[in-house]
Amino acid sequence: IDGRKLELDAENEQSANKWFNALQHRCENIEMITSIRRKKDDHYALKLHQ
């Protein structure tokens, strides 16, 4: 087995993992933001109903 190919595979795997983690992080942030917005909307809705 070629050692350089293994190194390249390892690098590709690392960058794929970084990309995946970044994507996951972004999704979590979006979920967090939408849930915060939802809470604010609920808060306004409650104020309107009172």
Secondary structure, DSSP 8 states (H G I E B T S, - for coil): --HHHHHHHHHHHHHHHHHHHHHHHHHHHHHHHHHHHHHHHHHHHHHHH-
